[in-house]
Amino acid sequence: MARGILKQDPDASVLVVSALDQQQVLKDAIKLGASDFIVKPFDKDCLTGALDKLVESK
């Protein structure tokens, strides 16, 4: 999915949300161009922090 989004808009920020806490999933997401990655379940502060990082990086 990240690959398709970034193909349409190379400047997009992609935040991957997954129920899997596996290092390989994280590595693959980053390799495909994801900007950040959070694992479910997450709290509001975790999501807000990830979104703040994405906004600050732009």
PDB file of N, CA, C and O in Angstrom:
ATOM      1  N   MET A   1       0.817  -1.191   0.000  1.00  0.00           N
ATOM      2  CA  MET A   1       0.000   0.000   0.000  1.00  0.00           C
ATOM      3  C   MET A   1       0.864   1.259   0.000  1.00  0.00           C
ATOM      4  O   MET A   1       0.580   2.202  -0.738  1.00  0.00           O
ATOM      5  N   ALA A   2       1.921   1.284   0.825  1.00  0.00           N
ATOM      6  CA  ALA A   2       2.792   2.458   0.866  1.00  0.00           C
ATOM      7  C   ALA A   2       3.398   2.723  -0.500  1.00  0.00           C
ATOM      8  O   ALA A   2       3.515   3.873  -0.924  1.00  0.00           O
ATOM      9  N   ARG A   3       3.776   1.675  -1.177  1.00  0.00           N
ATOM     10  CA  ARG A   3       4.382   1.826  -2.501  1.00  0.00           C
ATOM     11  C   ARG A   3       3.413   2.524  -3.463  1.00  0.00           C
ATOM     12  O   ARG A   3       3.816   3.419  -4.206  1.00  0.00           O
ATOM     13  N   GLY A   4       2.140   2.119  -3.450  1.00  0.00           N
ATOM     14  CA  GLY A   4       1.144   2.725  -4.328  1.00  0.00           C
ATOM     15  C   GLY A   4       0.891   4.181  -4.005  1.00  0.00           C
ATOM     16  O   GLY A   4       0.758   5.009  -4.906  1.00  0.00           O
ATOM     17  N   ILE A   5       0.823   4.492  -2.733  1.00  0.00           N
ATOM     18  CA  ILE A   5       0.609   5.884  -2.313  1.00  0.00           C
ATOM     19  C   ILE A   5       1.773   6.745  -2.777  1.00  0.00           C
ATOM     20  O   ILE A   5       1.574   7.820  -3.342  1.00  0.00           O
ATOM     21  N   LEU A   6       2.981   6.272  -2.536  1.00  0.00           N
ATOM     22  CA  LEU A   6       4.155   7.060  -2.895  1.00  0.00           C
ATOM     23  C   LEU A   6       4.363   7.134  -4.399  1.00  0.00           C
ATOM     24  O   LEU A   6       4.983   8.077  -4.890  1.00  0.00           O
ATOM     25  N   LYS A   7       3.859   6.159  -5.131  1.00  0.00           N
ATOM     26  CA  LYS A   7       3.928   6.235  -6.596  1.00  0.00           C
ATOM     27  C   LYS A   7       3.031   7.363  -7.102  1.00  0.00           C
ATOM     28  O   LYS A   7       3.397   8.087  -8.029  1.00  0.00           O
ATOM     29  N   GLN A   8       1.858   7.508  -6.489  1.00  0.00           N
ATOM     30  CA  GLN A   8       0.933   8.566  -6.875  1.00  0.00           C
ATOM     31  C   GLN A   8       1.411   9.940  -6.399  1.00  0.00           C
ATOM     32  O   GLN A   8       1.235  10.942  -7.092  1.00  0.00           O
ATOM     33  N   ASP A   9       2.018   9.974  -5.206  1.00  0.00           N
ATOM     34  CA  ASP A   9       2.478  11.237  -4.628  1.00  0.00           C
ATOM     35  C   ASP A   9       3.785  10.994  -3.879  1.00  0.00           C
ATOM     36  O   ASP A   9       3.760  10.649  -2.698  1.00  0.00           O
ATOM     37  N   PRO A  10       4.917  11.168  -4.542  1.00  0.00           N
ATOM     38  CA  PRO A  10       6.215  10.900  -3.921  1.00  0.00           C
ATOM     39  C   PRO A  10       6.491  11.736  -2.665  1.00  0.00           C
ATOM     40  O   PRO A  10       7.355  11.378  -1.865  1.00  0.00           O
ATOM     41  N   ASP A  11       5.777  12.827  -2.491  1.00  0.00           N
ATOM     42  CA  ASP A  11       5.982  13.681  -1.321  1.00  0.00           C
ATOM     43  C   ASP A  11       5.062  13.325  -0.152  1.00  0.00           C
ATOM     44  O   ASP A  11       5.108  13.976   0.891  1.00  0.00           O
ATOM     45  N   ALA A  12       4.232  12.302  -0.319  1.00  0.00           N
ATOM     46  CA  ALA A  12       3.296  11.916   0.734  1.00  0.00           C
ATOM     47  C   ALA A  12       4.050  11.351   1.938  1.00  0.00           C
ATOM     48  O   ALA A  12       5.130  10.775   1.803  1.00  0.00           O
ATOM     49  N   SER A  13       3.459  11.528   3.102  1.00  0.00           N
ATOM     50  CA  SER A  13       3.963  10.897   4.323  1.00  0.00           C
ATOM     51  C   SER A  13       3.075   9.693   4.608  1.00  0.00           C
ATOM     52  O   SER A  13       1.849   9.803   4.619  1.00  0.00           O
ATOM     53  N   VAL A  14       3.700   8.549   4.838  1.00  0.00           N
ATOM     54  CA  VAL A  14       2.957   7.318   5.074  1.00  0.00           C
ATOM     55  C   VAL A  14       3.244   6.836   6.489  1.00  0.00           C
ATOM     56  O   VAL A  14       4.394   6.590   6.852  1.00  0.00           O
ATOM     57  N   LEU A  15       2.196   6.705   7.276  1.00  0.00           N
ATOM     58  CA  LEU A  15       2.279   6.160   8.624  1.00  0.00           C
ATOM     59  C   LEU A  15       1.649   4.777   8.586  1.00  0.00           C
ATOM     60  O   LEU A  15       0.454   4.640   8.322  1.00  0.00           O
ATOM     61  N   VAL A  16       2.447   3.760   8.847  1.00  0.00           N
ATOM     62  CA  VAL A  16       1.957   2.386   8.826  1.00  0.00           C
ATOM     63  C   VAL A  16       1.463   2.029  10.216  1.00  0.00           C
ATOM     64  O   VAL A  16       2.162   2.231  11.210  1.00  0.00           O
ATOM     65  N   VAL A  17       0.243   1.493  10.273  1.00  0.00           N
ATOM     66  CA  VAL A  17      -0.350   1.024  11.528  1.00  0.00           C
ATOM     67  C   VAL A  17      -0.587  -0.461  11.363  1.00  0.00           C
ATOM     68  O   VAL A  17      -1.274  -0.885  10.434  1.00  0.00           O
ATOM     69  N   SER A  18      -0.017  -1.259  12.265  1.00  0.00           N
ATOM     70  CA  SER A  18      -0.112  -2.706  12.137  1.00  0.00           C
ATOM     71  C   SER A  18      -0.400  -3.354  13.484  1.00  0.00           C
ATOM     72  O   SER A  18      -0.045  -2.822  14.536  1.00  0.00           O
ATOM     73  N   ALA A  19      -1.044  -4.500  13.431  1.00  0.00           N
ATOM     74  CA  ALA A  19      -1.268  -5.286  14.640  1.00  0.00           C
ATOM     75  C   ALA A  19      -0.072  -6.195  14.903  1.00  0.00           C
ATOM     76  O   ALA A  19       0.014  -6.819  15.961  1.00  0.00           O
ATOM     77  N   LEU A  20       0.839  -6.271  13.956  1.00  0.00           N
ATOM     78  CA  LEU A  20       1.993  -7.145  14.086  1.00  0.00           C
ATOM     79  C   LEU A  20       3.191  -6.368  14.616  1.00  0.00           C
ATOM     80  O   LEU A  20       3.566  -5.333  14.064  1.00  0.00           O
ATOM     81  N   ASP A  21       3.782  -6.872  15.683  1.00  0.00           N
ATOM     82  CA  ASP A  21       4.972  -6.247  16.246  1.00  0.00           C
ATOM     83  C   ASP A  21       6.180  -7.086  15.833  1.00  0.00           C
ATOM     84  O   ASP A  21       6.801  -7.757  16.657  1.00  0.00           O
ATOM     85  N   GLN A  22       6.495  -7.035  14.552  1.00  0.00           N
ATOM     86  CA  GLN A  22       7.595  -7.825  14.016  1.00  0.00           C
ATOM     87  C   GLN A  22       8.597  -6.905  13.354  1.00  0.00           C
ATOM     88  O   GLN A  22       8.230  -6.007  12.596  1.00  0.00           O
ATOM     89  N   GLN A  23       9.860  -7.134  13.644  1.00  0.00           N
ATOM     90  CA  GLN A  23      10.916  -6.290  13.090  1.00  0.00           C
ATOM     91  C   GLN A  23      10.918  -6.327  11.559  1.00  0.00           C
ATOM     92  O   GLN A  23      11.173  -5.307  10.920  1.00  0.00           O
ATOM     93  N   GLN A  24      10.637  -7.490  10.968  1.00  0.00           N
ATOM     94  CA  GLN A  24      10.679  -7.580   9.506  1.00  0.00           C
ATOM     95  C   GLN A  24       9.583  -6.736   8.865  1.00  0.00           C
ATOM     96  O   GLN A  24       9.805  -6.123   7.820  1.00  0.00           O
ATOM     97  N   VAL A  25       8.405  -6.698   9.480  1.00  0.00           N
ATOM     98  CA  VAL A  25       7.314  -5.865   8.964  1.00  0.00           C
ATOM     99  C   VAL A  25       7.742  -4.399   8.994  1.00  0.00           C
ATOM    100  O   VAL A  25       7.524  -3.662   8.033  1.00  0.00           O
ATOM    101  N   LEU A  26       8.348  -3.987  10.093  1.00  0.00           N
ATOM    102  CA  LEU A  26       8.839  -2.616  10.219  1.00  0.00           C
ATOM    103  C   LEU A  26       9.889  -2.315   9.160  1.00  0.00           C
ATOM    104  O   LEU A  26       9.817  -1.284   8.492  1.00  0.00           O
ATOM    105  N   LYS A  27      10.855  -3.197   9.003  1.00  0.00           N
ATOM    106  CA  LYS A  27      11.912  -2.984   8.014  1.00  0.00           C
ATOM    107  C   LYS A  27      11.336  -2.894   6.602  1.00  0.00           C
ATOM    108  O   LYS A  27      11.741  -2.039   5.816  1.00  0.00           O
ATOM    109  N   ASP A  28      10.399  -3.769   6.288  1.00  0.00           N
ATOM    110  CA  ASP A  28       9.787  -3.750   4.954  1.00  0.00           C
ATOM    111  C   ASP A  28       9.021  -2.452   4.706  1.00  0.00           C
ATOM    112  O   ASP A  28       9.096  -1.880   3.618  1.00  0.00           O
ATOM    113  N   ALA A  29       8.287  -1.991   5.713  1.00  0.00           N
ATOM    114  CA  ALA A  29       7.514  -0.758   5.570  1.00  0.00           C
ATOM    115  C   ALA A  29       8.436   0.434   5.333  1.00  0.00           C
ATOM    116  O   ALA A  29       8.162   1.270   4.472  1.00  0.00           O
ATOM    117  N   ILE A  30       9.510   0.516   6.080  1.00  0.00           N
ATOM    118  CA  ILE A  30      10.456   1.617   5.919  1.00  0.00           C
ATOM    119  C   ILE A  30      11.147   1.517   4.554  1.00  0.00           C
ATOM    120  O   ILE A  30      11.356   2.530   3.886  1.00  0.00           O
ATOM    121  N   LYS A  31      11.497   0.303   4.145  1.00  0.00           N
ATOM    122  CA  LYS A  31      12.137   0.102   2.844  1.00  0.00           C
ATOM    123  C   LYS A  31      11.225   0.555   1.703  1.00  0.00           C
ATOM    124  O   LYS A  31      11.703   1.063   0.689  1.00  0.00           O
ATOM    125  N   LEU A  32       9.920   0.371   1.866  1.00  0.00           N
ATOM    126  CA  LEU A  32       8.963   0.769   0.845  1.00  0.00           C
ATOM    127  C   LEU A  32       8.670   2.267   0.869  1.00  0.00           C
ATOM    128  O   LEU A  32       7.980   2.781  -0.011  1.00  0.00           O
ATOM    129  N   GLY A  33       9.197   2.967   1.878  1.00  0.00           N
ATOM    130  CA  GLY A  33       9.048   4.416   1.900  1.00  0.00           C
ATOM    131  C   GLY A  33       8.163   4.965   2.994  1.00  0.00           C
ATOM    132  O   GLY A  33       7.880   6.162   3.015  1.00  0.00           O
ATOM    133  N   ALA A  34       7.717   4.111   3.911  1.00  0.00           N
ATOM    134  CA  ALA A  34       6.899   4.607   5.018  1.00  0.00           C
ATOM    135  C   ALA A  34       7.722   5.571   5.872  1.00  0.00           C
ATOM    136  O   ALA A  34       8.922   5.380   6.069  1.00  0.00           O
ATOM    137  N   SER A  35       7.065   6.591   6.364  1.00  0.00           N
ATOM    138  CA  SER A  35       7.744   7.590   7.185  1.00  0.00           C
ATOM    139  C   SER A  35       7.847   7.160   8.640  1.00  0.00           C
ATOM    140  O   SER A  35       8.800   7.515   9.333  1.00  0.00           O
ATOM    141  N   ASP A  36       6.862   6.395   9.099  1.00  0.00           N
ATOM    142  CA  ASP A  36       6.856   5.947  10.490  1.00  0.00           C
ATOM    143  C   ASP A  36       5.960   4.731  10.602  1.00  0.00           C
ATOM    144  O   ASP A  36       5.270   4.368   9.649  1.00  0.00           O
ATOM    145  N   PHE A  37       5.970   4.097  11.773  1.00  0.00           N
ATOM    146  CA  PHE A  37       5.298   2.826  11.982  1.00  0.00           C
ATOM    147  C   PHE A  37       4.845   2.768  13.438  1.00  0.00           C
ATOM    148  O   PHE A  37       5.645   3.015  14.340  1.00  0.00           O
ATOM    149  N   ILE A  38       3.582   2.446  13.678  1.00  0.00           N
ATOM    150  CA  ILE A  38       3.115   2.216  15.042  1.00  0.00           C
ATOM    151  C   ILE A  38       2.363   0.891  15.084  1.00  0.00           C
ATOM    152  O   ILE A  38       1.794   0.444  14.088  1.00  0.00           O
ATOM    153  N   VAL A  39       2.378   0.275  16.266  1.00  0.00           N
ATOM    154  CA  VAL A  39       1.778  -1.044  16.452  1.00  0.00           C
ATOM    155  C   VAL A  39       0.524  -0.916  17.300  1.00  0.00           C
ATOM    156  O   VAL A  39       0.516  -0.241  18.329  1.00  0.00           O
ATOM    157  N   LYS A  40      -0.547  -1.584  16.842  1.00  0.00           N
ATOM    158  CA  LYS A  40      -1.789  -1.624  17.607  1.00  0.00           C
ATOM    159  C   LYS A  40      -1.646  -2.636  18.734  1.00  0.00           C
ATOM    160  O   LYS A  40      -0.891  -3.597  18.580  1.00  0.00           O
ATOM    161  N   PRO A  41      -2.316  -2.471  19.831  1.00  0.00           N
ATOM    162  CA  PRO A  41      -3.100  -1.292  20.174  1.00  0.00           C
ATOM    163  C   PRO A  41      -2.173  -0.143  20.575  1.00  0.00           C
ATOM    164  O   PRO A  41      -1.124  -0.357  21.183  1.00  0.00           O
ATOM    165  N   PHE A  42      -2.573   1.053  20.228  1.00  0.00           N
ATOM    166  CA  PHE A  42      -1.788   2.228  20.583  1.00  0.00           C
ATOM    167  C   PHE A  42      -2.707   3.223  21.270  1.00  0.00           C
ATOM    168  O   PHE A  42      -3.924   3.206  21.085  1.00  0.00           O
ATOM    169  N   ASP A  43      -2.103   4.082  22.061  1.00  0.00           N
ATOM    170  CA  ASP A  43      -2.918   5.097  22.736  1.00  0.00           C
ATOM    171  C   ASP A  43      -2.867   6.405  21.948  1.00  0.00           C
ATOM    172  O   ASP A  43      -2.103   6.551  20.994  1.00  0.00           O
ATOM    173  N   LYS A  44      -3.680   7.319  22.365  1.00  0.00           N
ATOM    174  CA  LYS A  44      -3.794   8.608  21.682  1.00  0.00           C
ATOM    175  C   LYS A  44      -2.453   9.341  21.624  1.00  0.00           C
ATOM    176  O   LYS A  44      -2.126   9.959  20.611  1.00  0.00           O
ATOM    177  N   ASP A  45      -1.684   9.274  22.697  1.00  0.00           N
ATOM    178  CA  ASP A  45      -0.393   9.965  22.732  1.00  0.00           C
ATOM    179  C   ASP A  45       0.591   9.382  21.716  1.00  0.00           C
ATOM    180  O   ASP A  45       1.367  10.122  21.109  1.00  0.00           O
ATOM    181  N   CYS A  46       0.563   8.085  21.533  1.00  0.00           N
ATOM    182  CA  CYS A  46       1.438   7.441  20.552  1.00  0.00           C
ATOM    183  C   CYS A  46       1.091   7.907  19.142  1.00  0.00           C
ATOM    184  O   CYS A  46       1.978   8.244  18.358  1.00  0.00           O
ATOM    185  N   LEU A  47      -0.195   7.924  18.823  1.00  0.00           N
ATOM    186  CA  LEU A  47      -0.633   8.364  17.501  1.00  0.00           C
ATOM    187  C   LEU A  47      -0.330   9.842  17.294  1.00  0.00           C
ATOM    188  O   LEU A  47       0.169  10.234  16.239  1.00  0.00           O
ATOM    189  N   THR A  48      -0.625  10.649  18.282  1.00  0.00           N
ATOM    190  CA  THR A  48      -0.359  12.085  18.190  1.00  0.00           C
ATOM    191  C   THR A  48       1.131  12.350  18.004  1.00  0.00           C
ATOM    192  O   THR A  48       1.516  13.207  17.209  1.00  0.00           O
ATOM    193  N   GLY A  49       1.965  11.621  18.732  1.00  0.00           N
ATOM    194  CA  GLY A  49       3.412  11.784  18.604  1.00  0.00           C
ATOM    195  C   GLY A  49       3.905  11.420  17.208  1.00  0.00           C
ATOM    196  O   GLY A  49       4.741  12.120  16.637  1.00  0.00           O
ATOM    197  N   ALA A  50       3.388  10.328  16.664  1.00  0.00           N
ATOM    198  CA  ALA A  50       3.789   9.906  15.318  1.00  0.00           C
ATOM    199  C   ALA A  50       3.354  10.935  14.277  1.00  0.00           C
ATOM    200  O   ALA A  50       4.114  11.262  13.365  1.00  0.00           O
ATOM    201  N   LEU A  51       2.141  11.437  14.414  1.00  0.00           N
ATOM    202  CA  LEU A  51       1.653  12.447  13.469  1.00  0.00           C
ATOM    203  C   LEU A  51       2.429  13.752  13.593  1.00  0.00           C
ATOM    204  O   LEU A  51       2.728  14.398  12.588  1.00  0.00           O
ATOM    205  N   ASP A  52       2.758  14.141  14.825  1.00  0.00           N
ATOM    206  CA  ASP A  52       3.563  15.352  15.030  1.00  0.00           C
ATOM    207  C   ASP A  52       4.926  15.219  14.349  1.00  0.00           C
ATOM    208  O   ASP A  52       5.408  16.171  13.735  1.00  0.00           O
ATOM    209  N   LYS A  53       5.553  14.029  14.458  1.00  0.00           N
ATOM    210  CA  LYS A  53       6.845  13.805  13.800  1.00  0.00           C
ATOM    211  C   LYS A  53       6.728  13.942  12.290  1.00  0.00           C
ATOM    212  O   LYS A  53       7.615  14.495  11.639  1.00  0.00           O
ATOM    213  N   LEU A  54       5.628  13.436  11.733  1.00  0.00           N
ATOM    214  CA  LEU A  54       5.439  13.538  10.288  1.00  0.00           C
ATOM    215  C   LEU A  54       5.284  14.993   9.855  1.00  0.00           C
ATOM    216  O   LEU A  54       5.855  15.415   8.849  1.00  0.00           O
ATOM    217  N   VAL A  55       4.513  15.747  10.615  1.00  0.00           N
ATOM    218  CA  VAL A  55       4.293  17.160  10.277  1.00  0.00           C
ATOM    219  C   VAL A  55       5.612  17.934  10.411  1.00  0.00           C
ATOM    220  O   VAL A  55       5.929  18.760   9.556  1.00  0.00           O
ATOM    221  N   GLU A  56       6.371  17.677  11.463  1.00  0.00           N
ATOM    222  CA  GLU A  56       7.629  18.386  11.678  1.00  0.00           C
ATOM    223  C   GLU A  56       8.652  18.070  10.594  1.00  0.00           C
ATOM    224  O   GLU A  56       9.499  18.904  10.275  1.00  0.00           O
ATOM    225  N   SER A  57       8.575  16.873  10.029  1.00  0.00           N
ATOM    226  CA  SER A  57       9.559  16.479   9.026  1.00  0.00           C
ATOM    227  C   SER A  57       9.303  17.110   7.670  1.00  0.00           C
ATOM    228  O   SER A  57      10.162  17.051   6.791  1.00  0.00           O
ATOM    229  N   LYS A  58       8.135  17.714   7.486  1.00  0.00           N
ATOM    230  CA  LYS A  58       7.795  18.338   6.204  1.00  0.00           C
ATOM    231  C   LYS A  58       8.266  19.757   6.121  1.00  0.00           C
ATOM    232  O   LYS A  58       8.056  20.419   5.105  1.00  0.00           O
TER     233      LYS A  58
END
